[in-house]
Amino acid sequence: MNSLKSVKNYIFCFIIITACLFICACSAKNEAEPVYGNNDEITNNTEGTIADNEDDAVVNTDKAGVGIVKDIATEDIATEENTAEDIEETSYVKEALNDDNVSSEFIQKYYDFTEQTAVHIFCSKSRDNQLYAPFNLYLAMSVLAELTGGEAWEEMQKALGFSAIDSNRTELNKAISALDKRYLNVGRVKIKNSLWLNDNIKYKDDILSTVRDKYGTEIFKGDFQDAEFQQMMTDWVSQNTNQGFKPDYSDLSYTGATFVALNTLDYYEEWITEFDEESTSEDYFTCSDNSKVLCEFMNMEEEPYSFLKGEDFISTYLHLKDKSNMLFILPDEGIEVEDFLRKEGKLADIIYNWANYQTTIGKVKLSIPKFAYADENYLNDTVKAIGINKIFDVEENAFSNLTDENIFVGAIKQASKIKIDEYGCSASSYTEVNLFANSGLVGEDEAVINLNRPFIYVLYKEKLPFLIGVVRNPLNS
């Protein structure tokens, strides 16, 4: 009996101790959890792409007393009464979740935007390896368009190619949902969007609610002079790029920024058919300046396989497990990448043909150099080149939909990185907008594609290109 009683006492004590530990763990998690929700998750949630973590939609206050608005509620954006029950899923969200077939009209205008901006970036300044995330820039410009009025709005509407903002919102949500969709339990395409507001500026609540509801935007408000708030921005970018980037925002203390728009891309996927490491061999790559570098080339031979040969290029692609594809475009020998890209409609047509399976089937012998590099672009001139100018004008008061303050865009920056090897491809990118206040097809039976000179590549999924790059020297990181 004494033994049985001792066992019961032990079990009772064990239960009490376990319960206490569980309560302490939950409390610690709540204290340490970032105010903007579970952005550090690696796995994707298709529904969460459009309206993330609605149960976190409250105003939080950090230890320094900084008020931060997270997923602002529609009725009252800056009170602690906002709870999950106050927030209803909008019709745009429901539509995007139920039907992620992006319209052909949206895809075509997005192809035009992608080509125009990519050509400007890659040709205006010939450099080493380059990388650009067009979808993230399009998303950033679409959100900014919501905040503008007057001639600035008309410029952005024309440049982005939409006739009605409502349809553009819906199509963007469908596009994000399509990119986020997972087919196998590996890999990810994760796109996140946020606004960071200065609590010294009075903003218009209704437009912030629109941006939050229609674009799944996470919204934060705090003191730009506060180091903890600056660190929150760094952490948000880091967590949503799989620790790919950790930008320093300490300069917000003296730049006078009124708000910062941030969005991110986090991508990883494995090839459907991995390269055989034993087939990887060294060979020479001819760089843009005609110098040669010795690189590791991955090699494969497949039949049947798709390729596309035009009058001045040859291309093929690699399948990845989430139904994304990596397209490789090799201009004919003697044709510079810049000259190839400057041909109007060329890049958009190639992407369109691949996305719509207008290719040739045959035997493909492919050699690809392994590469890993990062790139950084300042995109003010690129945005101006497609006809968006008013948002940079100090005197224009372009963002009248957001605030009565006269604010303007100071800098648009994008940083990206990518790596490919025998197993797959990983990439990340973030786009940052800082705003300030004014004080032809030829059939072939066989294709040999040796990417041993500068080439272009495109990562796309569901017909939507989300990363475009140029490799001029695989050894440059």
C-alpha positions in Angstrom: 0.0 0.0 0.0 2.8 2.4 0.9 4.4 1.6 -2.4 1.2 2.3 -4.3 0.7 5.5 -2.4 4.2 6.7 -3.2 3.6 6.0 -6.9 0.4 8.0 -6.8 2.1 10.9 -5.1 4.9 10.8 -7.7 2.4 10.9 -10.6 0.5 13.7 -9.0 3.8 15.7 -8.5 4.8 15.0 -12.1 1.5 16.3 -13.5 1.8 19.5 -11.4 5.4 20.1 -12.5 4.6 19.5 -16.1 1.7 21.9 -16.0 3.8 24.6 -14.4 6.5 24.1 -17.1 3.9 24.4 -19.8 2.5 27.6 -18.4 6.0 29.1 -18.1 6.8 28.1 -21.7 3.7 29.7 -23.1 4.4 32.9 -21.1 8.0 33.0 -22.4 6.8 32.5 -25.9 4.4 35.3 -25.7 7.1 37.7 -24.4 9.6 36.7 -27.0 7.3 36.4 -30.0 7.8 39.3 -32.6 4.9 41.7 -32.6 4.3 41.1 -36.2 3.4 37.4 -35.9 5.0 34.1 -37.0 7.1 35.4 -39.9 9.9 33.0 -39.1 8.0 30.0 -40.3 9.7 28.2 -43.2 6.7 26.3 -44.4 4.2 28.1 -46.6 0.5 28.6 -45.9 -1.4 29.4 -49.0 -4.3 31.0 -47.2 -1.8 33.0 -45.1 -0.4 34.7 -48.2 -3.4 37.0 -48.5 -4.4 37.7 -44.9 -1.7 36.4 -42.5 -2.3 35.7 -38.9 -5.6 37.5 -38.3 -5.6 36.4 -34.7 -2.5 38.7 -34.2 -4.3 41.7 -35.6 -3.8 44.0 -32.6 -1.8 47.0 -31.6 1.2 46.0 -29.5 3.5 48.0 -27.4 7.2 47.0 -27.0 9.3 47.4 -23.9 10.3 50.9 -24.9 6.7 52.0 -25.2 6.6 52.0 -29.0 3.1 51.5 -30.4 3.1 49.1 -33.4 0.1 48.4 -35.6 0.0 44.8 -36.9 -2.5 43.9 -39.6 -4.6 46.9 -39.0 -8.3 46.4 -38.5 -10.8 47.9 -40.9 -12.8 50.0 -38.4 -10.2 51.5 -36.1 -6.5 51.1 -36.9 -4.8 52.3 -33.7 -6.7 51.0 -30.6 -6.1 48.0 -28.5 -9.7 47.0 -28.9 -8.9 45.5 -32.3 -9.1 41.7 -31.9 -9.4 38.8 -34.3 -13.2 38.9 -34.0 -13.2 42.5 -35.3 -11.6 41.5 -38.6 -13.5 39.9 -41.4 -12.0 38.4 -44.5 -12.6 40.7 -47.4 -14.2 39.6 -50.7 -10.9 40.1 -52.4 -9.2 37.6 -50.1 -11.9 35.0 -50.5 -11.9 35.4 -54.3 -8.1 35.0 -54.5 -8.2 31.9 -52.3 -11.0 30.3 -54.2 -9.6 31.1 -57.7 -5.9 31.6 -58.2 -6.1 31.5 -62.0 -4.4 34.7 -62.9 -5.9 36.4 -66.0 -4.1 36.4 -69.3 -4.5 40.2 -69.3 -2.7 40.7 -66.1 0.1 38.2 -67.1 0.7 40.1 -70.4 0.9 43.5 -68.7 3.2 42.0 -66.1 5.4 40.5 -68.8 5.7 44.0 -70.3 6.6 45.5 -67.0 9.1 42.8 -66.4 10.8 43.2 -69.7 11.0 47.0 -69.5 12.4 47.1 -66.0 14.8 44.2 -66.5 16.2 45.6 -69.7 16.8 49.0 -68.0 18.5 47.4 -65.1 20.7 45.0 -67.0 21.6 47.4 -69.9 22.0 50.8 -68.2 25.0 49.7 -66.4 26.9 46.6 -67.6 28.4 44.9 -64.6 29.3 41.5 -63.5 26.5 39.1 -62.5 23.1 40.7 -62.0 19.8 39.7 -60.3 16.4 41.3 -60.1 13.0 40.4 -58.6 10.4 42.0 -60.9 7.3 40.7 -59.0 8.5 42.4 -55.8 9.0 45.7 -57.5 5.5 45.4 -59.2 4.0 44.7 -55.8 5.8 47.6 -54.1 4.6 50.0 -56.9 1.0 48.7 -56.7 0.9 49.4 -53.0 2.4 52.9 -53.5 -0.2 53.5 -56.2 -2.9 53.1 -53.6 -1.4 55.9 -51.5 -1.1 58.4 -54.4 -3.5 60.9 -55.9 -3.8 63.3 -58.8 -1.2 63.1 -61.6 1.0 60.7 -59.6 -1.8 58.2 -59.5 -2.3 58.6 -63.3 1.4 58.0 -63.9 1.4 54.8 -61.8 -1.8 53.5 -63.4 -0.3 53.9 -66.9 3.1 52.5 -66.0 1.7 49.4 -64.2 -0.8 48.9 -67.0 -4.1 48.5 -65.1 -7.4 50.3 -65.9 -9.0 49.6 -62.5 -7.3 49.4 -59.2 -9.8 46.8 -57.9 -8.9 44.3 -60.6 -5.2 44.9 -60.1 -5.6 44.1 -56.4 -7.5 40.9 -57.1 -5.0 39.7 -59.8 -2.1 40.4 -57.5 -3.6 38.4 -54.7 -4.2 35.5 -57.2 -0.6 35.8 -58.3 0.8 35.6 -54.8 -1.5 32.7 -54.0 -0.3 30.9 -57.2 3.3 31.4 -56.4 2.8 30.3 -52.8 1.0 27.1 -53.7 2.9 23.9 -52.7 2.6 20.7 -54.6 5.1 18.6 -52.7 6.2 18.9 -49.1 9.5 20.5 -50.0 10.7 24.0 -50.9 9.0 27.4 -50.7 8.1 30.5 -52.5 7.2 33.1 -49.8 6.4 36.7 -50.5 5.7 39.1 -47.7 4.7 42.8 -47.7 4.9 45.5 -44.9 4.7 49.2 -44.2 6.6 50.8 -41.4 5.1 54.1 -40.2 6.6 57.0 -38.3 4.5 57.8 -35.2 5.3 61.5 -35.7 3.2 61.6 -38.9 -0.7 61.5 -39.0 -1.8 59.0 -41.5 -5.3 58.4 -43.0 -6.8 55.3 -41.5 -9.0 54.3 -44.3 -6.2 53.9 -46.9 -4.1 52.0 -44.4 -7.0 49.6 -43.9 -7.3 49.2 -47.7 -3.6 48.4 -48.0 -3.8 46.0 -45.1 -6.9 44.2 -46.3 -6.4 44.1 -50.0 -2.6 43.3 -50.1 -2.1 41.3 -46.9 0.3 44.0 -45.7 1.7 43.9 -42.2 1.7 47.4 -40.8 3.9 48.7 -38.0 4.0 52.1 -36.3 6.8 53.4 -34.1 9.6 55.8 -33.4 12.1 55.8 -36.2 14.7 57.2 -33.8 14.3 54.1 -31.5 16.9 51.4 -31.9 14.5 48.7 -31.0 12.1 49.7 -33.7 15.0 49.8 -36.2 16.0 46.3 -35.1 12.5 45.1 -35.6 12.7 46.1 -39.2 16.0 44.3 -39.6 14.6 41.2 -38.0 11.5 41.3 -40.2 13.6 41.3 -43.4 15.9 38.6 -42.0 13.1 36.2 -41.0 11.3 36.6 -44.3 14.4 36.0 -46.4 15.4 32.9 -44.4 18.2 35.0 -42.8 19.5 35.9 -46.2 19.6 39.7 -45.4 20.1 41.7 -42.3 19.9 45.4 -43.4 21.0 48.1 -41.0 18.3 50.7 -40.3 20.2 52.8 -37.8 20.4 55.6 -40.4 16.6 56.2 -39.9 17.7 58.2 -36.8 18.9 61.1 -39.0 17.4 60.7 -42.5 14.0 62.0 -41.6 12.1 59.1 -43.2 8.3 59.3 -42.9 7.6 55.7 -43.7 9.3 52.7 -45.3 7.7 50.1 -47.5 9.4 46.6 -47.4 8.6 43.4 -49.2 10.6 40.1 -49.4 11.0 37.0 -51.4 12.2 33.7 -50.0 12.7 30.8 -52.4 14.1 27.3 -52.2 13.4 24.3 -54.3 15.0 21.0 -55.5 15.4 19.9 -59.1 13.0 17.1 -60.1 16.0 15.3 -61.6 19.2 16.1 -59.7 22.5 16.4 -61.5 24.9 13.6 -61.0 27.9 15.0 -59.0 30.2 12.5 -60.7 29.3 14.2 -64.0 30.3 17.6 -62.8 33.5 18.6 -64.5 35.7 21.7 -64.9 35.6 23.7 -68.1 36.2 27.3 -69.2 33.6 30.0 -69.2 34.2 33.0 -71.5 33.4 36.2 -69.7 32.0 39.4 -71.2 35.5 40.9 -71.6 36.6 37.6 -73.4 38.7 36.5 -70.5 38.3 32.8 -69.5 37.7 31.4 -66.0 37.8 27.7 -65.0 34.5 26.7 -63.5 32.6 23.6 -62.3 30.0 22.7 -64.9 27.0 20.5 -64.1 26.1 18.2 -67.0 23.0 16.3 -68.1 21.6 14.6 -71.2 17.8 14.1 -71.4 15.5 12.7 -74.1 12.7 13.7 -74.7 13.2 17.2 -73.3 12.1 20.7 -74.2 14.1 23.4 -75.8 13.5 26.5 -77.9 15.7 27.8 -80.6 15.2 31.3 -82.2 17.1 33.2 -84.8 19.7 34.5 -82.4 19.4 32.3 -79.2 18.8 28.9 -77.8 17.1 28.1 -74.5 16.0 25.3 -72.3 14.8 24.9 -68.7 15.0 22.8 -65.6 12.0 21.6 -63.7 11.7 22.1 -59.9 9.5 20.1 -57.6 7.0 22.9 -56.8 6.2 23.3 -60.5 8.5 26.2 -60.9 11.0 26.3 -63.6 14.4 27.8 -64.3 14.7 29.0 -67.8 18.2 29.5 -69.4 18.6 31.7 -72.4 21.9 31.7 -74.3 22.4 34.3 -77.0 24.2 33.2 -80.1 28.0 33.5 -80.1 29.1 37.1 -80.8 25.8 38.6 -79.5 26.2 40.6 -76.2 23.6 40.0 -73.5 22.8 43.8 -73.5 22.3 43.9 -77.2 20.1 40.8 -77.1 17.9 42.2 -74.3 17.5 45.6 -76.0 15.4 44.0 -78.7 11.9 45.1 -77.8 9.6 42.3 -77.0 12.3 39.6 -77.2 12.5 38.7 -73.5 8.7 38.8 -73.0 8.1 36.6 -76.0 10.6 34.0 -74.9 9.0 33.9 -71.4 5.5 33.7 -72.9 6.5 30.8 -75.3 8.0 28.8 -72.4 5.1 29.5 -70.0 2.7 28.3 -72.7 4.6 25.2 -73.8 5.4 26.6 -77.3 8.7 24.7 -77.5 10.4 21.9 -79.3 10.8 18.4 -78.0 14.0 16.4 -78.6 17.3 15.4 -77.1 19.1 18.0 -74.9 22.7 18.0 -73.8 23.0 20.7 -71.2 26.1 22.1 -69.4 25.5 24.7 -66.6 28.1 26.4 -64.5 27.5 26.3 -60.8 27.1 29.8 -59.4 26.3 31.7 -56.3 26.2 35.5 -56.0 24.4 38.6 -54.6 23.4 41.8 -56.3 22.0 45.2 -55.2 20.1 47.7 -57.4 18.9 51.2 -56.8 15.8 51.4 -58.9 14.8 55.1 -58.9 16.0 55.5 -62.5 14.3 52.3 -63.6 11.0 53.4 -62.2 11.4 56.8 -63.8 12.2 55.1 -67.1 8.8 53.4 -67.2 7.1 56.8 -66.7 6.7 57.1 -62.9 8.2 60.5 -61.9 5.8 62.5 -59.7 6.4 60.3 -56.6 10.0 61.6 -56.5 9.0 65.2 -56.8 9.6 67.1 -53.5 6.8 69.6 -54.3 4.2 67.3 -55.8 2.5 66.0 -52.6 2.0 62.8 -54.5 0.9 60.7 -51.5 -2.2 62.8 -50.6 -4.2 59.6 -50.2 -2.0 58.6 -47.2 -1.3 61.9 -45.4 -1.7 65.6 -45.6 2.1 65.9 -45.2 4.1 66.6 -48.3 6.1 63.4 -48.7 8.1 61.9 -51.6 10.1 58.8 -52.5 13.8 59.2 -51.7 15.2 55.8 -52.7 14.0 52.4 -54.0 16.5 49.7 -53.4 16.5 46.0 -54.0 19.0 43.4 -52.9 19.0 39.8 -54.0 21.0 36.6 -53.9 20.9 33.2 -55.6 22.7 29.9 -55.6 22.4 26.8 -57.8 24.1 23.4 -57.5 23.5 19.8 -58.3 20.5 19.6 -56.0 18.5 22.7 -56.6 18.2 26.5 -56.4 17.8 28.9 -53.4 17.3 32.6 -53.7 16.1 35.6 -51.6 15.4 39.2 -52.1 14.1 42.3 -50.4 12.8 45.6 -51.9 12.8 48.8 -49.9 11.1 52.1 -50.6 12.1 55.0 -48.4 9.8 58.0 -48.3 10.6 61.4 -46.8 8.9 64.6 -45.9 9.7 68.0 -47.5 11.5 70.3 -44.9 10.2 32.8 -84.0 10.3 28.9 -83.5 12.7 26.5 -85.4 12.1 22.7 -85.0 15.3 20.7 -84.1 15.8 17.1 -83.1 18.7 17.7 -80.8 20.1 20.7 -78.9 23.5 21.0 -77.4 23.4 23.9 -74.9 26.7 24.8 -73.3 26.3 27.8 -71.0 30.0 28.7 -71.3 29.5 32.4 -72.0 27.3 35.1 -70.6 23.6 34.0 -70.4 20.2 35.0 -69.0 18.1 33.0 -66.7 14.5 33.3 -65.4 12.8 31.7 -62.5 9.0 31.4 -63.0 6.0 29.6 -61.7 2.4 29.4 -62.9 3.6 31.6 -65.8 4.8 34.3 -63.4 8.5 35.2 -63.6 9.8 36.2 -60.1 13.6 36.3 -60.5 15.7 37.3 -63.6 19.4 37.3 -63.7 22.5 37.6 -66.0 25.6 35.5 -65.4 28.7 37.1 -66.8 31.3 35.3 -64.6 30.2 32.3 -62.5 33.1 32.7 -60.1 32.1 36.2 -59.1 30.1 36.2 -55.9 
